[in-house]
Amino acid sequence: MAGLSPTQRTIRELRNQGRVCAIVEKFNPHVGPHGIRQDLFGIIDVLALDPERGVVGIQCTGQDFAGHLRKLTEERSQETHDWLSTPGTALELWGWRKIKLRRGGKAMRWAPRVREITTEDVL
């Protein structure tokens, strides 16, 4: 899975779990000199259907877990609050990193750090 983006890793993992999901961020070539990626409502990269929780919005990242947590809970707190206040929705932050398969070993694999965001997290 080398070379995959955090969003691609998330989609692959969700599908391995048997969940229906879709990428909802889009590339807008008309912003700035090189274009930008725009998240759904400014906070969501992937939507997944969960039979118990409803529609789960997922923000995906690589190394900048703390920065994306700050984005969801501070910078985009109104959007996060609006999403979480809607019945049948949940929000998660998935941060991808390499972890050792065995303590002291050299073999590594990609694994997500998953945190559910709640209304208590929002400033």
Residue frames as a rotation matrix with the C-alpha (Angstrom) as fourth column:
MET 1
0.560 0.828 0.000 0.00
0.828 -0.560 0.000 0.00
0.000 0.000 -1.000 0.00
ALA 2
-0.346 -0.740 -0.577 2.95
0.617 -0.643 0.454 2.31
-0.707 -0.199 0.679 -0.41
GLY 3
-0.973 -0.127 0.195 2.07
0.230 -0.640 0.733 5.52
0.032 0.758 0.652 -2.19
LEU 4
-0.119 0.990 0.077 -1.59
0.803 0.051 0.594 5.56
0.584 0.132 -0.801 -1.19
SER 5
-0.499 0.053 0.865 -3.09
-0.309 -0.943 -0.120 8.74
0.809 -0.328 0.487 0.24
PRO 6
-0.954 0.201 0.221 -4.71
-0.182 0.196 -0.964 8.73
-0.237 -0.960 -0.151 3.68
THR 7
-0.092 0.974 -0.206 -8.10
-0.896 -0.171 -0.409 8.96
-0.433 0.147 0.889 1.96
GLN 8
0.104 0.071 -0.992 -7.34
-0.741 0.671 -0.030 5.93
0.663 0.738 0.122 -0.23
ARG 9
-0.848 -0.440 -0.295 -6.15
-0.112 0.694 -0.711 3.97
0.517 -0.570 -0.638 2.83
THR 10
-0.711 0.643 0.284 -9.35
-0.484 -0.156 -0.861 4.88
-0.509 -0.750 0.423 4.68
ILE 11
0.179 0.788 -0.589 -11.59
-0.984 0.131 -0.124 3.79
-0.021 0.601 0.799 1.78
ARG 12
-0.236 -0.348 -0.907 -9.70
-0.460 0.863 -0.212 0.50
0.856 0.367 -0.363 1.52
GLU 13
-0.984 -0.176 -0.003 -10.02
-0.071 0.411 -0.909 -0.18
0.162 -0.894 -0.417 5.27
LEU 14
-0.410 0.905 0.110 -13.72
-0.732 -0.255 -0.632 0.72
-0.544 -0.339 0.767 5.36
ARG 15
0.255 0.485 -0.836 -14.44
-0.904 0.427 -0.027 -1.60
0.344 0.763 0.547 2.44
ASN 16
-0.593 -0.524 -0.612 -12.44
-0.226 0.837 -0.498 -4.38
0.773 -0.156 -0.615 4.15
GLN 17
-0.932 0.309 0.188 -14.79
-0.171 0.079 -0.982 -3.90
-0.318 -0.948 -0.021 7.10
GLY 18
-0.603 0.722 0.340 -17.74
0.798 0.541 0.267 -4.34
0.009 0.432 -0.902 4.73
ARG 19
-0.060 0.571 -0.819 -18.90
0.422 -0.729 -0.539 -0.75
-0.905 -0.378 -0.197 5.00
VAL 20
0.360 0.261 0.896 -20.36
0.919 -0.263 -0.293 1.21
0.159 0.929 -0.334 2.10
CYS 21
0.172 -0.391 -0.904 -18.36
0.453 -0.784 0.425 4.41
-0.875 -0.482 0.042 1.63
ALA 22
0.561 -0.013 0.827 -17.55
0.789 -0.294 -0.540 7.19
0.250 0.956 -0.154 -0.82
ILE 23
-0.585 -0.756 -0.295 -15.03
0.778 -0.625 0.059 10.00
-0.229 -0.196 0.954 -1.18
VAL 24
0.523 0.846 0.107 -16.80
0.851 -0.510 -0.126 13.35
-0.052 0.157 -0.986 -0.88
GLU 25
0.118 -0.537 -0.835 -13.87
0.080 -0.833 0.547 15.78
-0.990 -0.131 -0.055 -1.04
LYS 26
0.761 0.140 0.634 -13.28
0.628 0.089 -0.773 17.31
-0.164 0.986 -0.020 -4.46
PHE 27
-0.401 -0.911 -0.096 -10.49
0.772 -0.393 0.500 19.07
-0.494 0.126 0.860 -6.29
ASN 28
0.782 0.600 -0.168 -11.25
0.443 -0.726 -0.526 22.66
-0.438 0.337 -0.834 -7.28
PRO 29
-0.035 -0.875 0.483 -8.78
0.996 0.011 0.092 23.78
-0.085 0.485 0.871 -9.98
HIS 30
0.275 0.259 0.926 -10.13
0.559 -0.827 0.065 27.36
0.782 0.500 -0.372 -9.96
VAL 31
1.000 0.029 0.003 -8.78
0.013 -0.530 0.848 28.33
0.027 -0.847 -0.530 -6.52
GLY 32
0.452 -0.889 -0.069 -5.25
-0.268 -0.209 0.941 29.68
-0.851 -0.407 -0.332 -6.32
PRO 33
0.004 -0.556 -0.831 -2.50
-0.972 -0.197 0.128 29.00
-0.235 0.807 -0.541 -8.82
HIS 34
-0.830 -0.432 -0.354 -2.60
-0.505 0.851 0.144 25.20
0.239 0.298 -0.924 -8.45
GLY 35
0.084 0.930 -0.358 -6.12
-0.332 0.365 0.870 24.45
0.940 0.045 0.339 -7.16
ILE 36
-0.656 -0.240 0.716 -7.12
-0.751 0.111 -0.651 23.02
0.077 -0.964 -0.253 -3.79
ARG 37
-0.659 0.488 -0.573 -8.92
0.402 0.872 0.280 20.03
0.636 -0.046 -0.771 -2.29
GLN 38
-0.523 0.576 0.629 -12.25
-0.751 -0.660 -0.020 20.96
0.403 -0.483 0.777 -0.72
ASP 39
-0.975 0.187 -0.121 -13.85
0.222 0.821 -0.525 18.81
0.001 -0.539 -0.842 1.97
LEU 40
-0.149 0.986 0.074 -17.61
0.510 0.012 0.860 18.35
0.847 0.166 -0.505 2.24
PHE 41
0.845 0.534 0.016 -18.79
0.318 -0.526 0.789 21.13
0.430 -0.662 -0.614 4.59
GLY 42
0.402 -0.783 0.474 -15.09
-0.624 -0.613 -0.484 21.92
0.670 -0.101 -0.735 5.11
ILE 43
0.021 -0.353 0.935 -14.65
-0.971 0.215 0.102 18.91
-0.237 -0.911 -0.338 7.44
ILE 44
0.410 0.281 0.867 -15.38
-0.259 0.948 -0.185 15.59
-0.874 -0.148 0.462 5.69
ASP 45
-0.498 -0.657 -0.565 -13.29
-0.797 0.092 0.596 13.59
-0.340 0.748 -0.570 3.20
VAL 46
-0.852 0.170 -0.496 -15.21
-0.084 0.890 0.449 10.29
0.517 0.424 -0.744 3.25
LEU 47
-0.064 0.867 0.494 -18.79
-0.998 -0.063 -0.018 9.26
0.016 -0.494 0.869 4.08
ALA 48
-0.892 -0.172 -0.419 -19.46
-0.175 0.984 -0.031 5.75
0.417 0.046 -0.908 5.38
LEU 49
0.167 0.983 0.074 -22.75
-0.677 0.060 0.733 4.03
0.717 -0.173 0.676 6.13
ASP 50
-0.917 -0.399 0.019 -22.85
-0.261 0.563 -0.784 2.37
0.302 -0.724 -0.620 9.55
PRO 51
-0.279 0.890 -0.360 -25.93
0.246 0.429 0.869 0.26
0.928 0.154 -0.338 10.35
GLU 52
0.012 0.262 -0.965 -25.76
0.985 0.161 0.055 1.24
0.170 -0.952 -0.256 14.04
ARG 53
-0.370 -0.276 -0.887 -24.65
0.595 -0.803 0.002 4.89
-0.713 -0.527 0.461 13.95
GLY 54
0.734 0.656 -0.177 -26.01
0.258 -0.509 -0.821 6.09
-0.629 0.557 -0.543 10.61
VAL 55
0.781 -0.454 0.428 -23.89
0.354 -0.243 -0.903 8.25
0.514 0.857 -0.029 8.31
VAL 56
0.555 -0.692 -0.462 -20.31
0.550 -0.113 0.828 8.65
-0.624 -0.714 0.318 9.52
GLY 57
0.924 -0.359 0.129 -18.28
-0.161 -0.674 -0.721 11.57
0.346 0.646 -0.680 8.23
ILE 58
0.630 -0.770 -0.107 -14.54
0.672 0.470 0.572 10.90
-0.389 -0.432 0.813 8.25
GLN 59
0.825 -0.546 -0.149 -11.66
-0.565 -0.782 -0.263 13.36
0.027 0.301 -0.953 8.10
CYS 60
0.828 -0.558 0.047 -8.46
0.560 0.825 -0.073 11.60
0.001 0.087 0.996 6.93
THR 61
0.749 -0.661 0.039 -4.87
-0.658 -0.749 -0.074 12.63
0.078 0.030 -0.997 7.57
GLY 62
0.395 -0.742 -0.542 -1.35
0.247 0.654 -0.715 11.33
0.885 0.149 0.442 7.64
GLN 63
-0.424 -0.758 -0.496 1.06
0.701 0.072 -0.709 12.83
0.573 -0.649 0.500 10.18
ASP 64
-0.861 -0.007 0.509 -0.90
-0.168 -0.940 -0.297 15.93
0.480 -0.341 0.808 11.25
PHE 65
-0.299 0.775 -0.556 -3.45
0.767 0.542 0.344 14.30
0.568 -0.324 -0.757 13.58
ALA 66
-0.349 0.118 -0.930 -3.35
0.789 -0.499 -0.359 17.18
-0.506 -0.859 0.081 16.10
GLY 67
-0.925 -0.037 -0.378 -3.74
-0.143 -0.888 0.437 19.79
-0.352 0.458 0.816 13.37
HIS 68
-0.669 0.723 -0.173 -6.79
-0.032 0.205 0.978 18.06
0.743 0.660 -0.114 11.92
LEU 69
-0.225 0.565 -0.794 -8.29
0.950 0.310 -0.049 17.60
0.218 -0.765 -0.606 15.39
ARG 70
-0.614 -0.072 -0.786 -7.85
0.379 -0.900 -0.214 21.36
-0.692 -0.429 0.580 15.92
LYS 71
-0.951 0.289 -0.109 -9.49
-0.228 -0.420 0.879 21.99
0.208 0.860 0.465 12.54
LEU 72
-0.396 0.846 -0.356 -12.56
0.416 0.511 0.752 19.94
0.819 0.149 -0.554 13.52
THR 73
0.064 0.434 -0.899 -12.90
0.986 0.112 0.125 21.23
0.155 -0.894 -0.421 17.09
GLU 74
-0.194 -0.197 -0.961 -11.77
0.518 -0.852 0.070 24.86
-0.833 -0.485 0.267 16.78
GLU 75
-0.874 -0.284 -0.395 -11.35
-0.126 -0.651 0.748 26.23
-0.470 0.704 0.533 13.25
ARG 76
-0.668 0.673 -0.318 -14.44
-0.337 0.109 0.935 24.52
0.664 0.732 0.154 11.84
SER 77
-0.971 0.238 0.013 -16.31
0.086 0.403 -0.911 24.09
-0.222 -0.884 -0.411 15.12
GLN 78
-0.299 0.921 -0.252 -19.59
-0.725 -0.390 -0.567 25.45
-0.620 0.013 0.784 13.73
GLU 79
-0.034 0.240 -0.970 -19.57
-0.885 0.445 0.141 22.97
0.465 0.863 0.197 10.82
THR 80
-0.817 -0.318 -0.482 -18.63
-0.069 0.883 -0.464 20.14
0.573 -0.346 -0.743 13.20
HIS 81
-0.826 0.556 0.095 -21.40
-0.156 -0.065 -0.986 21.11
-0.541 -0.829 0.140 15.61
ASP 82
-0.081 0.819 -0.567 -23.94
-0.954 -0.228 -0.194 21.34
-0.288 0.526 0.800 12.76
TRP 83
-0.291 -0.105 -0.951 -22.94
-0.599 0.795 0.095 17.87
0.746 0.598 -0.295 11.50
LEU 84
-0.913 -0.169 -0.372 -23.07
0.147 0.713 -0.685 16.26
0.381 -0.680 -0.626 14.93
SER 85
-0.715 0.699 0.014 -26.37
-0.387 -0.379 -0.840 17.96
-0.582 -0.606 0.542 15.77
THR 86
-0.140 0.645 -0.751 -28.04
-0.956 0.110 0.273 16.26
0.259 0.756 0.601 12.83
PRO 87
0.353 0.324 0.878 -29.73
-0.655 0.755 -0.015 12.98
-0.668 -0.570 0.478 13.88
GLY 88
0.902 0.042 0.430 -28.13
0.166 0.885 -0.435 9.83
-0.399 0.464 0.791 12.51
THR 89
0.681 -0.727 0.092 -24.65
-0.135 -0.249 -0.959 11.27
0.720 0.640 -0.268 12.00
ALA 90
0.778 -0.594 -0.204 -21.24
0.385 0.195 0.902 10.65
-0.496 -0.780 0.381 13.56
LEU 91
0.808 -0.588 -0.032 -17.79
-0.440 -0.568 -0.696 12.12
0.391 0.576 -0.718 12.91
GLU 92
0.782 -0.619 0.067 -14.39
0.439 0.624 0.647 10.42
-0.442 -0.476 0.760 13.07
LEU 93
0.582 -0.738 -0.341 -10.80
-0.811 -0.560 -0.171 11.50
-0.065 0.376 -0.924 12.54
TRP 94
0.901 -0.350 0.256 -8.52
0.361 0.933 0.003 8.86
-0.240 0.090 0.967 11.00
GLY 95
0.547 -0.808 -0.220 -4.78
-0.816 -0.573 0.078 9.48
-0.189 0.137 -0.972 11.18
TRP 96
0.968 -0.186 -0.169 -2.56
0.097 0.896 -0.433 7.03
0.232 0.403 0.885 9.31
ARG 97
0.321 -0.924 0.207 0.92
-0.946 -0.301 0.119 6.05
-0.048 -0.234 -0.971 10.52
LYS 98
0.186 -0.369 -0.911 3.31
-0.277 0.870 -0.409 3.13
0.943 0.328 0.060 10.31
ILE 99
0.496 -0.047 0.867 3.52
-0.860 0.109 0.498 0.92
-0.118 -0.993 0.014 13.37
LYS 100
-0.620 -0.766 -0.169 5.82
-0.769 0.636 -0.059 -1.99
0.153 0.093 -0.984 14.16
LEU 101
0.204 0.672 -0.712 4.29
-0.448 0.711 0.543 -5.42
0.870 0.208 0.446 13.80
ARG 102
0.640 -0.099 -0.762 6.30
0.609 0.670 0.425 -6.65
0.468 -0.736 0.489 16.78
ARG 103
0.943 -0.327 0.063 8.08
-0.288 -0.705 0.648 -4.82
-0.168 -0.629 -0.759 19.59
GLY 104
0.169 -0.975 0.145 11.77
-0.304 0.089 0.949 -4.60
-0.938 -0.204 -0.281 18.72
GLY 105
0.107 -0.072 0.992 11.11
0.763 0.645 -0.036 -5.80
-0.637 0.760 0.124 15.17
LYS 106
-0.790 -0.450 -0.415 11.72
0.060 -0.731 0.680 -3.96
-0.610 0.513 0.605 11.93
ALA 107
-0.679 0.588 0.440 8.58
0.671 0.255 0.696 -4.95
0.297 0.768 -0.568 10.01
MET 108
-0.810 0.416 -0.413 6.07
-0.127 -0.813 -0.568 -2.10
-0.572 -0.408 0.712 9.78
ARG 109
-0.502 0.704 0.503 2.50
0.843 0.270 0.465 -1.76
0.191 0.657 -0.729 8.56
TRP 110
-0.792 0.326 0.516 0.10
-0.229 -0.942 0.244 1.12
0.566 0.075 0.821 8.05
ALA 111
-0.404 0.706 -0.582 -2.60
0.891 0.446 -0.078 1.46
0.204 -0.550 -0.809 10.73
PRO 112
-0.082 0.435 0.897 -5.16
0.141 -0.885 0.443 4.14
0.987 0.163 0.011 11.47
ARG 113
-0.898 0.052 -0.436 -5.51
0.418 -0.200 -0.886 6.02
-0.134 -0.978 0.158 14.72
VAL 114
-0.346 0.869 0.354 -9.28
0.421 -0.193 0.886 6.57
0.838 0.456 -0.299 14.90
ARG 115
-0.911 0.127 -0.392 -10.92
0.318 -0.389 -0.865 9.10
-0.262 -0.912 0.314 17.18
GLU 116
-0.041 0.956 0.290 -14.65
0.925 -0.073 0.372 9.73
0.377 0.284 -0.882 17.35
ILE 117
-0.937 -0.163 0.308 -15.43
0.089 -0.966 -0.241 13.44
0.337 -0.199 0.920 17.57
THR 118
-0.167 0.904 -0.393 -18.35
0.976 0.209 0.065 14.37
0.141 -0.372 -0.917 19.84
THR 119
0.515 0.432 0.740 -20.13
0.354 -0.894 0.276 17.61
0.781 0.120 -0.613 20.64
GLU 120
0.916 -0.222 -0.336 -18.14
0.294 -0.202 0.934 17.72
-0.275 -0.954 -0.120 23.90
ASP 121
0.004 -0.976 0.219 -14.94
0.910 0.095 0.405 18.08
-0.416 0.197 0.888 21.82
VAL 122
0.013 0.075 0.997 -16.19
0.791 -0.611 0.036 21.18
0.611 0.788 -0.067 20.00
LEU 123
-0.727 -0.340 -0.597 -15.21
0.639 -0.653 -0.406 24.60
-0.252 -0.677 0.692 21.41
